[in-house]
Amino acid sequence: MPPNPYDTCPCGSGKKFKWCCQPYFERIEQALDLHHNGQHESALRTMDSLASEHPTYPPVWGYYAQLLYMEGQVEKAEEVLEKAFALQPNFPMGLLLKGVFRQAEGEIIGALLLFRKAADAYDPQAHSQLAQVYEMIARNEIVLNRVVAARAALERAAHMNPADRELREQFQALFGADSRLPNCAKKKYAFRPTVKPVDAAAATGKFSDAKAAFEKLTAEVPDDPAGWFNLGLVRAWLGEQPTALAALNKSVELEWDDAKAEEAQALAEVLKCGQGMEGDSDYTEYRAYMPVRDPEALFGLIRAWDQERKMVAPQADQETGTFSCMLVEEMPSLLDTGTVMGRVLANVTIVGGLMRLWGTDPDGVKKMVAEVRDRVTLAVGEPVEGTGPAQFGEICQAALAYPIRTSDIAEAEAKLRSNAEHHFESVWIHAPLKALSGTPPLDAGGSKLLRKRLIGAIRFLQDNLDGAAPRKQVGGQVVPIQVYDFDRLRHKLNVELQAPGEAPTIAVPAEAKPAAPRDFGKMNAADLAALPVAELTAGELEDAMRAALKLDARDLAVAFAFAGTAKPADPAKPDRYPFYAVLITGAASEGNTDAALKHAREGAAFDAAHNAGKRANDYAVRKAQLFAKTGDAESAAKEFDDLIARNPDEGKFYVTAVETMLSARQGAKASAFAERGLETARRTGNRDLEGACRELSEAAKRLK
């Protein structure tokens, strides 16, 4: 069933269906139904015929490309889509489809660029399409471990489609309270107040507009840390990791509040875990892939590892044929207390005929690769090695220990805490860190800048350990084990958070004194004619147009109206009926009814797309009157029928319909509308309407 004529068009244009795809949507549905029923050739013929009939409509080419893609004709789908782009370079449906094509080819970065272009191109009212786009963005950003961007996109998708329970559940699973992501990676960040208010562009709902606004702000007020933080945050939402990191670094450099510096630096550390950021991160994942040649022999090794107590947290799924675990080695202990702890050497996943070993300890991964090759030489192929950003669960893996054998849980926990204490206070503090410009944490506290970065680096570690810490049962609930108190580390390094104190004075450039507003009402026709039309806002053009009308300078008023309709849509002033009314009246007065109808249709389409159709009734009356003037009484009557159907109790429309038909000397049609008006008047108790319709009914009878 096609959409309601006054619903937003499914193509995503933001226009009402009636003024967009309705003329050909039935044929599109027919083609899609044929495809669904296996009648592939007929489906393609239907769309090919439709495209031949409507070659200037981008949505037709878009739906055709979609069908071709569904039919597996990817190359032709690409060719067809180019015809849509030739008509509309920023065609949102086309950008989405092209992103889907790239994603299917494994080009995740390319797909993301296209999806984000589509998000900007779609009308803000195209909620269904935008929800789809943002969900696809989120899925791809997760693959790249760009979780801040993924969260922002998935949140936006859920906002666009609040009724989608699956979206909400997906969001909760990834970023809810039970998620194992570190808090600094899953929390909801917000813009900070800046010393100079940001342009209104930041509040349009588009990340790209907010980015432009904060880029402008940081150029104007370069010493405000809040501006740089906001810029870094919105770039992170857009998946622009390197430039986001640069802005956050600048924010930390300028920040005088320890708590805010901590948050900004922790966020910076999160971004460094995204794909492509290995050069900036202190936590790199080493990987080795080996094709599985003999699954039975390999799983024999896994059973042996289990008996040798080398595995922790094994998980197997027989349906999908996947297996995963952590491989550990026994940690040396001076005392044999019955509790033996192990450290992680590598993480293992076997899926789809491929064995993957990875971890932040290259030596440990290489050791386990060598063991696999030694013990089951023919079961796996040659390893392919590589590196990438570390997953959040691996960041603190070196600080963790796991019980290989124990009869005393309390003793195991004590050894776990002892290992973490040794790692952070005896190993980590001496390691040169990229986050600290190559300085070890132990030496960073003396530098004003490095101290702030160190505070954030510790918060990042703390959040990661909280997320990755082993769990235990307490009172029927699973809770994380308190592995390490990071306040010990802060105290040891003398980087406890300090009160912010008094904020420094930040220079804000003086605003340019705005030019005195023009008083169009005091201008004569010559003054109005001399105005720089291209420089005037839509509001100024409307004022100038009204001034021209008062002076009876009709041609000048029409010129201002034309200029007004050419201006980009302004969300603050979406109503353009005054302009179109002047254009309609001007064309009609010259006897050019076709031009007047064209203006009426264009105005109605604009109103539907940008003003929620609030002026639809006004345009309908105009069109009906113009049809009547041309002698097309049937079209005029249909316009009034539709208008009254939408507004059955609005008396003035019955009166206008009768008067219009009388002026066109259509007595029968005038009489019919008068009778309908009388029925409505009696039903609603509208005596004024009843009296008017009685008089008009008599006039209609005389005309007949």
C-alpha positions as CSV (number, residue, x, y, z in Angstrom):
1,M,0.0,0.0,0.0
2,P,1.5,3.4,-1.0
3,P,2.1,6.0,1.7
4,N,-0.4,8.6,2.6
5,P,-0.1,11.5,0.0
6,Y,0.8,13.9,2.8
7,D,3.4,11.7,4.5
8,T,7.1,12.2,3.8
9,C,8.1,10.5,0.6
10,P,9.9,7.1,1.1
11,C,12.7,8.2,-1.3
12,G,14.0,10.5,1.5
13,S,13.6,13.8,-0.3
14,G,11.8,15.3,2.7
15,K,8.9,16.3,0.3
16,K,5.4,15.1,0.8
17,F,4.7,11.9,-1.2
18,K,2.0,13.7,-3.2
19,W,4.6,16.1,-4.6
20,C,7.4,13.7,-5.1
21,C,7.2,10.0,-6.1
22,Q,3.4,9.4,-6.1
23,P,3.1,9.6,-9.9
24,Y,5.3,6.6,-10.5
25,F,5.4,4.8,-7.1
26,E,2.8,2.2,-8.1
27,R,5.1,1.1,-10.9
28,I,8.1,0.9,-8.6
29,E,6.1,-1.3,-6.1
30,Q,5.0,-3.4,-9.0
31,A,8.6,-4.0,-10.1
32,L,9.7,-4.8,-6.5
33,D,6.8,-7.2,-6.1
34,L,7.7,-8.9,-9.4
35,H,11.3,-9.3,-8.1
36,H,10.1,-10.7,-4.8
37,N,8.0,-13.3,-6.6
38,G,10.9,-14.4,-8.8
39,Q,9.8,-12.7,-12.0
40,H,13.1,-11.0,-12.4
41,E,13.0,-10.2,-16.1
42,S,9.5,-8.6,-15.8
43,A,10.7,-6.6,-12.8
44,L,13.6,-5.1,-14.8
45,R,11.5,-4.4,-17.8
46,T,9.0,-2.5,-15.7
47,M,11.7,-0.3,-14.2
48,D,13.4,0.2,-17.5
49,S,10.1,1.4,-19.0
50,L,9.5,3.7,-16.0
51,A,13.0,5.2,-16.3
52,S,12.4,5.8,-20.0
53,E,9.1,7.6,-19.2
54,H,10.5,9.7,-16.3
55,P,14.2,10.2,-17.1
56,T,14.5,13.5,-15.2
57,Y,13.4,12.1,-11.8
58,P,16.5,11.0,-9.7
59,P,14.4,8.7,-7.4
60,V,13.3,6.6,-10.5
61,W,17.0,6.0,-11.3
62,G,17.7,5.3,-7.6
63,Y,15.0,2.7,-7.4
64,Y,16.1,1.2,-10.7
65,A,19.7,0.9,-9.3
66,Q,18.4,-0.6,-6.2
67,L,16.5,-3.3,-8.1
68,L,19.5,-4.0,-10.3
69,Y,21.7,-4.5,-7.2
70,M,19.1,-6.8,-5.8
71,E,19.2,-8.7,-9.0
72,G,23.0,-9.1,-8.7
73,Q,23.7,-6.7,-11.6
74,V,26.1,-4.5,-9.6
75,E,28.0,-3.0,-12.5
76,K,24.8,-1.9,-14.3
77,A,23.4,-0.6,-11.0
78,E,26.4,1.7,-10.7
79,E,25.9,2.9,-14.3
80,V,22.2,3.7,-13.6
81,L,23.0,5.4,-10.4
82,E,25.3,7.8,-12.2
83,K,22.3,9.0,-14.2
84,A,20.7,10.1,-10.9
85,F,23.8,11.9,-9.9
86,A,23.9,13.7,-13.2
87,L,20.5,15.1,-12.3
88,Q,21.2,15.7,-8.6
89,P,24.9,15.4,-7.6
90,N,24.1,15.2,-3.9
91,F,21.2,12.7,-4.4
92,P,20.9,11.2,-0.9
93,M,19.3,7.9,-1.9
94,G,22.1,7.4,-4.4
95,L,24.8,8.1,-1.9
96,L,23.3,5.6,0.5
97,L,23.1,2.9,-2.3
98,K,26.7,3.6,-3.4
99,G,27.8,3.2,0.2
100,V,26.0,-0.2,0.3
101,F,27.9,-1.1,-2.9
102,R,31.2,-0.2,-1.4
103,Q,30.4,-2.0,1.9
104,A,29.6,-5.2,0.0
105,E,33.1,-5.0,-1.6
106,G,34.7,-4.6,1.9
107,E,35.6,-1.0,1.4
108,I,34.5,0.1,4.9
109,I,36.2,3.5,4.9
110,G,34.8,4.3,1.4
111,A,31.3,3.2,2.5
112,L,31.5,5.3,5.6
113,L,32.4,8.4,3.7
114,L,29.3,7.9,1.4
115,F,27.0,7.1,4.3
116,R,28.0,10.3,6.0
117,K,27.5,12.3,2.8
118,A,24.0,10.7,2.7
119,A,23.3,11.7,6.3
120,D,24.1,15.3,5.4
121,A,22.1,15.2,2.1
122,Y,18.9,13.7,3.4
123,D,16.2,16.1,4.5
124,P,16.0,16.3,8.3
125,Q,12.4,15.0,8.0
126,A,13.4,11.8,6.3
127,H,13.6,10.0,9.6
128,S,13.3,6.5,8.3
129,Q,16.1,6.8,5.8
130,L,18.3,8.7,8.3
131,A,17.8,6.0,10.9
132,Q,18.9,3.4,8.3
133,V,22.0,5.5,7.4
134,Y,23.1,6.1,11.0
135,E,22.7,2.4,11.9
136,M,24.9,1.5,9.0
137,I,27.4,4.1,10.1
138,A,27.4,2.7,13.6
139,R,28.0,-0.9,12.4
140,N,31.0,0.0,10.3
141,E,32.5,2.3,13.0
142,I,32.3,-0.6,15.5
143,V,34.3,-2.8,13.0
144,L,36.9,0.0,13.0
145,N,36.8,0.2,16.9
146,R,35.8,3.8,16.6
147,V,33.3,3.5,19.4
148,V,32.7,7.2,20.1
149,A,31.6,7.6,16.5
150,A,29.6,4.4,16.7
151,R,27.8,5.5,19.8
152,A,26.8,8.9,18.3
153,A,25.5,7.3,15.1
154,L,23.5,4.6,16.9
155,E,22.0,7.1,19.3
156,R,21.0,9.3,16.3
157,A,19.5,6.2,14.6
158,A,17.4,5.4,17.7
159,H,16.3,9.0,17.9
160,M,15.2,9.0,14.3
161,N,13.2,5.7,14.8
162,P,12.2,5.6,18.5
163,A,9.7,2.8,17.8
164,D,12.5,0.4,16.8
165,R,13.0,-1.8,19.8
166,E,15.9,-3.7,18.2
167,L,17.9,-0.4,17.8
168,R,17.4,0.4,21.5
169,E,18.4,-3.1,22.5
170,Q,21.5,-2.9,20.3
171,F,22.4,0.4,21.9
172,Q,22.0,-0.9,25.4
173,A,24.1,-4.0,24.6
174,L,27.0,-1.9,23.3
175,F,26.8,1.2,25.5
176,G,24.5,0.4,28.4
177,A,25.4,-0.2,32.0
178,D,26.2,-3.9,31.5
179,S,28.6,-3.3,28.6
180,R,32.2,-4.3,29.1
181,L,33.5,-1.3,27.3
182,P,35.5,1.1,29.5
183,N,33.4,4.0,30.8
184,C,35.5,6.6,28.9
185,A,34.6,4.8,25.7
186,K,30.9,4.3,26.2
187,K,29.8,7.4,28.2
188,K,27.7,10.2,26.7
189,Y,29.9,13.2,26.2
190,A,28.4,16.7,26.0
191,F,29.6,20.0,24.6
192,R,31.2,22.4,27.1
193,P,30.2,26.0,27.5
194,T,32.5,28.3,25.6
195,V,33.5,31.9,26.5
196,K,31.9,33.0,23.2
197,P,28.6,31.6,22.1
198,V,28.8,29.4,19.1
199,D,27.0,30.0,15.9
200,A,23.4,28.7,15.6
201,A,24.8,26.2,13.0
202,A,25.9,24.0,15.9
203,A,22.3,23.3,16.7
204,T,21.0,22.1,13.3
205,G,21.3,18.5,14.3
206,K,24.0,17.8,11.7
207,F,27.4,16.9,13.0
208,S,29.0,18.5,10.0
209,D,27.4,21.8,10.8
210,A,28.5,21.6,14.4
211,K,32.0,20.9,13.3
212,A,32.1,23.9,11.0
213,A,30.7,26.1,13.8
214,F,33.5,25.0,16.3
215,E,36.2,25.3,13.7
216,K,35.1,28.9,13.2
217,L,35.0,29.4,17.0
218,T,38.4,28.0,17.7
219,A,39.8,30.3,14.9
220,E,38.2,33.3,16.6
221,V,39.0,32.3,20.2
222,P,42.0,30.0,20.1
223,D,42.7,30.1,23.8
224,D,39.4,28.6,25.0
225,P,39.9,24.9,25.9
226,A,36.2,24.3,25.8
227,G,36.0,25.2,22.1
228,W,38.8,22.8,21.3
229,F,37.2,20.0,23.3
230,N,33.9,20.5,21.5
231,L,35.7,20.5,18.2
232,G,37.5,17.3,19.1
233,L,34.3,15.7,20.3
234,V,32.3,16.4,17.2
235,R,35.2,15.3,15.0
236,A,35.2,12.1,17.0
237,W,31.4,11.7,16.4
238,L,32.2,11.9,12.7
239,G,34.9,9.3,12.9
240,E,37.7,11.8,12.1
241,Q,40.2,10.3,14.6
242,P,43.4,12.1,13.7
243,T,41.9,15.7,13.6
244,A,39.8,14.9,16.7
245,L,42.9,13.9,18.5
246,A,44.7,17.1,17.5
247,A,41.8,19.2,18.9
248,L,41.7,17.3,22.1
249,N,45.4,17.6,22.6
250,K,45.0,21.4,22.2
251,S,42.2,21.3,24.7
252,V,44.3,19.5,27.3
253,E,47.2,21.9,26.7
254,L,45.0,25.0,27.5
255,E,42.9,23.4,30.2
256,W,43.3,24.7,33.8
257,D,40.7,22.3,35.4
258,D,42.2,18.9,36.2
259,A,38.9,17.1,35.9
260,K,38.2,18.5,32.4
261,A,41.8,17.7,31.3
262,E,41.4,14.2,32.6
263,E,38.2,13.7,30.6
264,A,39.7,15.2,27.4
265,Q,42.9,13.1,27.6
266,A,41.0,9.9,28.4
267,L,38.8,10.5,25.4
268,A,42.0,11.1,23.3
269,E,43.3,7.7,24.5
270,V,40.0,6.1,23.4
271,L,40.4,7.5,19.9
272,K,43.9,6.1,19.7
273,C,42.4,2.6,19.8
274,G,40.6,3.1,16.5
275,Q,41.8,1.6,13.3
276,G,44.6,3.6,11.7
277,M,45.7,5.2,14.9
278,E,48.5,2.7,15.8
279,G,51.2,5.3,15.4
280,D,49.7,7.4,18.2
281,S,48.7,4.6,20.7
282,D,50.8,3.1,23.5
283,Y,48.7,-0.1,23.2
284,T,49.2,-2.0,20.0
285,E,47.9,-5.4,19.1
286,Y,50.1,-8.0,17.6
287,R,48.3,-10.5,15.3
288,A,49.1,-13.8,13.6
289,Y,46.7,-15.7,11.3
290,M,47.1,-19.3,10.3
291,P,44.8,-21.3,7.9
292,V,43.5,-24.5,9.5
293,R,44.3,-27.5,7.4
294,D,43.4,-30.3,9.9
295,P,40.7,-29.2,12.3
296,E,40.7,-32.5,14.2
297,A,44.4,-32.3,14.9
298,L,44.1,-28.7,16.0
299,F,41.2,-29.4,18.4
300,G,43.3,-32.3,19.7
301,L,45.8,-29.6,20.7
302,I,43.1,-27.6,22.3
303,R,42.0,-30.5,24.4
304,A,45.7,-31.0,25.4
305,W,45.9,-27.3,26.4
306,D,42.8,-27.8,28.5
307,Q,44.4,-30.7,30.4
308,E,47.6,-28.8,30.8
309,R,45.6,-25.9,32.3
310,K,46.8,-23.4,29.7
311,M,43.3,-22.2,28.7
312,V,41.1,-19.6,30.4
313,A,37.5,-18.8,29.5
314,P,37.1,-21.2,26.6
315,Q,34.0,-20.7,24.5
316,A,32.7,-22.9,21.7
317,D,29.7,-22.7,19.4
318,Q,29.1,-25.9,17.5
319,E,26.5,-24.3,15.2
320,T,28.9,-21.7,13.8
321,G,32.0,-23.8,14.4
322,T,33.8,-21.1,16.4
323,F,36.1,-21.4,19.3
324,S,37.8,-18.8,21.5
325,C,39.9,-18.7,24.7
326,M,42.9,-17.1,26.4
327,L,46.2,-19.0,26.5
328,V,48.2,-18.5,29.7
329,E,51.4,-19.6,31.2
330,E,52.1,-20.3,34.9
331,M,53.5,-17.4,36.8
332,P,56.5,-18.1,39.0
333,S,55.9,-18.1,42.8
334,L,58.3,-18.4,45.7
335,L,55.7,-20.2,47.8
336,D,53.7,-23.2,46.8
337,T,50.4,-22.3,48.5
338,G,48.2,-24.4,46.3
339,T,47.1,-21.4,44.3
340,V,48.8,-21.1,40.9
341,M,48.2,-18.0,38.7
342,G,48.7,-17.6,35.0
343,R,49.4,-14.6,32.8
344,V,47.9,-14.2,29.3
345,L,50.2,-15.0,26.4
346,A,47.7,-14.7,23.6
347,N,44.1,-14.7,22.8
348,V,42.8,-17.3,20.3
349,T,39.9,-17.4,17.9
350,I,39.1,-20.2,15.4
351,V,36.4,-19.5,12.9
352,G,35.8,-20.1,9.2
353,G,38.9,-22.2,8.7
354,L,41.2,-19.6,10.2
355,M,43.1,-19.5,13.5
356,R,43.8,-16.1,14.9
357,L,46.2,-15.4,17.8
358,W,46.6,-11.9,19.1
359,G,47.5,-9.8,22.1
360,T,49.5,-6.8,23.3
361,D,52.5,-8.9,24.1
362,P,54.3,-9.7,20.8
363,D,56.6,-12.2,22.5
364,G,53.7,-14.1,24.1
365,V,51.8,-14.3,20.8
366,K,54.9,-15.4,18.9
367,K,55.6,-18.0,21.6
368,M,52.1,-19.5,21.2
369,V,52.4,-19.4,17.4
370,A,55.6,-21.4,17.6
371,E,54.0,-23.9,20.0
372,V,51.1,-24.5,17.6
373,R,53.5,-25.0,14.7
374,D,55.7,-27.4,16.7
375,R,52.9,-29.5,18.1
376,V,50.6,-29.8,15.1
377,T,52.9,-28.8,12.2
378,L,50.6,-30.0,9.4
379,A,47.4,-28.8,11.0
380,V,47.9,-25.2,10.2
381,G,49.5,-23.1,7.5
382,E,52.3,-20.5,7.6
383,P,51.4,-17.6,9.9
384,V,50.7,-14.2,8.5
385,E,51.7,-11.5,11.0
386,G,50.4,-8.0,11.4
387,T,49.6,-5.2,13.9
388,G,46.7,-3.0,14.7
389,P,45.2,-1.0,17.5
390,A,44.5,-2.9,20.7
391,Q,41.0,-3.8,21.7
392,F,39.9,-2.3,25.0
393,G,39.7,-5.6,26.7
394,E,43.5,-6.1,26.0
395,I,44.7,-2.8,27.3
396,C,45.2,-4.0,30.9
397,Q,45.7,-7.7,30.1
398,A,49.3,-7.5,31.3
399,A,48.1,-6.4,34.8
400,L,45.7,-9.3,35.1
401,A,46.4,-12.8,36.3
402,Y,44.1,-15.8,36.3
403,P,43.9,-18.8,38.6
404,I,45.2,-22.0,36.9
405,R,44.7,-24.0,40.1
406,T,43.3,-23.0,43.4
407,S,41.2,-24.0,46.3
408,D,41.1,-20.6,48.0
409,I,39.3,-17.8,46.1
410,A,40.5,-15.2,48.6
411,E,44.1,-16.2,48.0
412,A,43.6,-16.1,44.2
413,E,42.2,-12.6,44.5
414,A,45.1,-11.5,46.7
415,K,47.6,-12.7,44.1
416,L,45.6,-11.0,41.3
417,R,45.8,-7.7,43.2
418,S,49.5,-8.2,43.9
419,N,50.2,-8.8,40.2
420,A,48.3,-5.7,39.3
421,E,50.1,-3.6,41.9
422,H,53.4,-4.8,40.7
423,H,52.5,-4.1,37.0
424,F,51.3,-0.5,37.5
425,E,53.7,0.6,40.3
426,S,56.9,-1.2,39.1
427,V,56.6,-1.7,35.4
428,W,54.1,0.7,33.8
429,I,55.5,3.8,35.6
430,H,58.9,3.3,34.0
431,A,57.7,2.7,30.4
432,P,58.1,5.6,28.0
433,L,54.7,6.5,26.7
434,K,53.6,8.2,23.5
435,A,50.8,9.9,25.4
436,L,53.6,11.6,27.4
437,S,55.8,12.5,24.5
438,G,58.1,9.5,25.2
439,T,58.4,10.3,28.9
440,P,57.9,7.6,31.6
441,P,55.0,8.3,34.0
442,L,57.4,8.5,36.9
443,D,59.1,11.6,35.3
444,A,56.0,13.3,33.8
445,G,54.6,14.8,37.0
446,G,57.1,17.7,37.0
447,S,55.8,19.0,33.7
448,K,52.6,21.1,33.7
449,L,51.4,19.7,30.4
450,L,52.6,16.1,30.9
451,R,51.0,16.1,34.3
452,K,47.5,16.8,32.7
453,R,48.1,14.1,30.1
454,L,49.2,11.6,32.8
455,I,46.0,12.3,34.8
456,G,43.9,11.3,31.7
457,A,46.1,8.3,30.8
458,I,45.5,6.9,34.3
459,R,41.8,7.5,34.0
460,F,41.9,5.6,30.7
461,L,43.7,2.7,32.4
462,Q,41.3,2.6,35.3
463,D,38.2,2.5,33.1
464,N,39.7,-0.2,31.0
465,L,40.6,-2.3,34.1
466,D,37.1,-1.9,35.5
467,G,35.7,-3.2,32.2
468,A,38.1,-6.1,31.7
469,A,38.4,-7.2,35.4
470,P,37.5,-10.8,36.2
471,R,34.0,-11.3,37.7
472,K,32.8,-13.3,40.7
473,Q,29.5,-14.3,42.2
474,V,28.4,-12.2,45.2
475,G,25.0,-12.8,46.7
476,G,23.7,-14.3,43.4
477,Q,25.1,-11.4,41.4
478,V,28.1,-11.3,39.1
479,V,30.3,-8.3,40.1
480,P,33.8,-7.3,39.0
481,I,36.7,-8.0,41.3
482,Q,38.4,-4.9,42.6
483,V,41.8,-5.5,41.1
484,Y,43.7,-2.3,41.8
485,D,43.1,1.1,43.6
486,F,44.4,3.7,41.1
487,D,44.4,6.3,43.8
488,R,47.6,4.5,45.0
489,L,49.2,5.2,41.6
490,R,48.0,8.8,41.6
491,H,49.5,9.3,45.1
492,K,52.7,7.6,44.1
493,L,53.1,9.9,41.1
494,N,51.8,13.0,42.9
495,V,49.0,13.6,40.3
496,E,45.9,13.7,42.5
497,L,43.2,15.9,41.0
498,Q,43.4,19.5,42.2
499,A,40.5,22.0,42.5
500,P,40.4,24.2,39.3
501,G,40.8,27.5,41.0
502,E,40.0,30.8,39.3
503,A,39.6,30.5,35.5
504,P,42.1,32.6,33.5
505,T,40.9,35.5,31.4
506,I,40.5,34.5,27.8
507,A,40.6,37.2,25.1
508,V,37.4,37.3,23.0
509,P,37.5,39.5,19.9
510,A,35.0,42.3,19.9
511,E,32.0,41.7,17.7
512,A,31.9,43.8,14.6
513,K,29.2,46.5,15.1
514,P,26.2,45.4,13.0
515,A,25.1,47.6,10.2
516,A,22.0,49.7,11.0
517,P,19.0,47.8,9.7
518,R,17.5,49.2,6.5
519,D,14.1,50.9,6.8
520,F,12.5,49.7,3.6
521,G,9.2,51.5,4.4
522,K,10.9,54.9,4.1
523,M,12.5,54.1,0.7
524,N,11.0,55.3,-2.6
525,A,10.9,53.1,-5.7
526,A,14.3,54.4,-6.9
527,D,15.9,53.5,-3.6
528,L,14.4,50.0,-3.6
529,A,15.5,49.4,-7.2
530,A,19.1,50.4,-6.2
531,L,19.3,47.7,-3.4
532,P,22.0,45.0,-3.7
533,V,19.5,42.2,-4.1
534,A,22.1,39.4,-3.9
535,E,23.3,40.6,-0.5
536,L,19.8,40.8,1.1
537,T,18.5,38.0,3.4
538,A,15.2,36.4,2.7
539,G,13.6,38.5,5.4
540,E,15.0,41.7,4.0
541,L,13.8,40.7,0.5
542,E,10.3,40.2,1.9
543,D,10.3,43.6,3.6
544,A,11.5,45.2,0.4
545,M,8.8,43.4,-1.6
546,R,6.1,44.6,0.8
547,A,7.4,48.2,0.5
548,A,7.3,47.9,-3.3
549,L,3.7,46.7,-3.2
550,K,2.8,49.7,-1.1
551,L,4.3,52.0,-3.7
552,D,2.4,50.0,-6.4
553,A,5.8,49.1,-7.9
554,R,4.5,45.7,-9.1
555,D,7.5,44.7,-11.3
556,L,9.9,45.6,-8.5
557,A,7.9,43.5,-6.0
558,V,8.0,40.5,-8.4
559,A,11.8,40.9,-8.8
560,F,12.2,40.8,-5.0
561,A,9.9,37.8,-4.8
562,F,12.0,35.9,-7.5
563,A,15.1,36.7,-5.5
564,G,13.5,35.5,-2.3
565,T,12.5,32.1,-3.7
566,A,16.1,31.6,-4.9
567,K,17.6,31.9,-1.4
568,P,18.5,28.7,0.4
569,A,15.9,27.4,2.8
570,D,16.1,29.1,6.2
571,P,14.9,26.9,9.1
572,A,14.3,30.1,11.1
573,K,11.9,31.4,8.4
574,P,10.5,28.5,6.4
575,D,7.3,30.2,5.1
576,R,7.8,31.5,1.6
577,Y,4.1,31.9,0.7
578,P,4.4,35.8,0.6
579,F,6.9,35.5,-2.2
580,Y,5.0,32.9,-4.2
581,A,1.7,34.7,-3.7
582,V,3.3,37.8,-5.4
583,L,4.7,35.7,-8.2
584,I,1.3,33.9,-8.7
585,T,-0.6,37.2,-8.8
586,G,1.9,38.9,-11.0
587,A,1.8,36.1,-13.6
588,A,-2.0,35.8,-13.5
589,S,-2.4,39.6,-14.0
590,E,-0.3,39.3,-17.1
591,G,-2.5,36.5,-18.4
592,N,0.2,33.9,-18.0
593,T,-1.8,31.3,-16.1
594,D,0.6,28.5,-16.9
595,A,3.4,30.5,-15.2
596,A,1.1,31.2,-12.3
597,L,0.3,27.5,-11.9
598,K,4.0,26.7,-12.1
599,H,4.7,29.1,-9.2
600,A,1.8,27.7,-7.2
601,R,3.1,24.1,-7.6
602,E,6.7,25.1,-6.8
603,G,5.5,27.0,-3.7
604,A,3.5,24.1,-2.5
605,A,6.4,21.7,-2.9
606,F,8.7,24.0,-1.1
607,D,6.2,24.4,1.7
608,A,5.8,20.7,2.0
609,A,9.5,20.1,2.2
610,H,10.5,23.0,4.5
611,N,7.4,24.3,6.3
612,A,5.6,21.1,7.2
613,G,2.9,21.9,4.6
614,K,1.5,24.7,6.8
615,R,0.5,26.7,3.7
616,A,-0.9,23.8,1.8
617,N,-4.5,25.2,2.0
618,D,-3.5,28.6,0.7
619,Y,-1.7,27.0,-2.3
620,A,-4.6,24.7,-3.0
621,V,-7.0,27.7,-3.2
622,R,-4.7,29.5,-5.5
623,K,-4.4,26.5,-7.8
624,A,-8.1,26.0,-7.8
625,Q,-8.8,29.6,-8.8
626,L,-6.2,29.4,-11.5
627,F,-7.7,26.2,-13.0
628,A,-11.1,27.9,-13.0
629,K,-9.7,30.9,-14.7
630,T,-8.3,28.7,-17.5
631,G,-11.7,27.0,-17.9
632,D,-10.5,23.7,-16.4
633,A,-13.5,23.4,-14.0
634,E,-12.8,19.7,-13.3
635,S,-9.3,20.3,-12.0
636,A,-10.6,23.3,-10.0
637,A,-13.4,21.2,-8.4
638,K,-10.9,18.4,-7.6
639,E,-8.6,20.9,-5.8
640,F,-11.5,22.1,-3.7
641,D,-12.7,18.6,-3.1
642,D,-9.3,17.6,-1.7
643,L,-9.1,20.9,0.3
644,I,-12.5,20.4,1.9
645,A,-11.7,16.7,2.6
646,R,-8.7,17.8,4.6
647,N,-10.7,20.6,6.3
648,P,-14.3,19.4,6.4
649,D,-15.4,21.9,9.1
650,E,-13.7,25.0,7.7
651,G,-16.6,27.1,6.3
652,K,-14.5,29.6,4.3
653,F,-13.4,26.9,1.9
654,Y,-17.0,26.1,0.9
655,V,-17.7,29.8,0.3
656,T,-14.5,30.3,-1.7
657,A,-15.3,27.2,-3.8
658,V,-18.8,28.5,-4.6
659,E,-17.5,31.9,-5.5
660,T,-14.8,30.5,-7.7
661,M,-17.2,28.3,-9.6
662,L,-19.6,31.2,-10.0
663,S,-16.9,33.4,-11.5
664,A,-16.2,30.6,-13.9
665,R,-19.9,30.4,-14.7
666,Q,-20.1,26.8,-13.5
667,G,-23.5,26.9,-11.9
668,A,-23.9,23.2,-11.3
669,K,-20.6,22.9,-9.5
670,A,-21.2,26.1,-7.5
671,S,-24.6,24.8,-6.4
672,A,-23.0,21.4,-5.3
673,F,-20.4,23.2,-3.1
674,A,-23.1,25.5,-1.7
675,E,-25.2,22.5,-0.7
676,R,-22.3,20.8,0.9
677,G,-21.6,24.1,2.8
678,L,-25.2,24.2,4.0
679,E,-24.9,20.6,5.3
680,T,-21.7,21.5,7.2
681,A,-23.3,24.7,8.6
682,R,-26.3,22.7,9.9
683,R,-24.0,20.0,11.4
684,T,-21.7,22.4,13.1
685,G,-24.3,25.1,14.0
686,N,-22.5,27.7,12.0
687,R,-25.2,30.3,11.2
688,D,-22.9,32.7,9.4
689,L,-21.9,29.9,7.0
690,E,-25.5,28.9,6.6
691,G,-26.5,32.4,5.6
692,A,-23.7,32.8,3.1
693,C,-24.3,29.5,1.5
694,R,-28.0,30.2,1.1
695,E,-27.3,33.4,-0.8
696,L,-24.6,31.7,-2.9
697,S,-27.0,28.8,-3.6
698,E,-29.6,31.2,-5.0
699,A,-27.0,32.8,-7.2
700,A,-25.9,29.4,-8.5
701,K,-29.5,28.5,-9.3
702,R,-29.9,31.7,-11.3
703,L,-26.7,30.9,-13.2
704,K,-28.0,27.4,-14.0
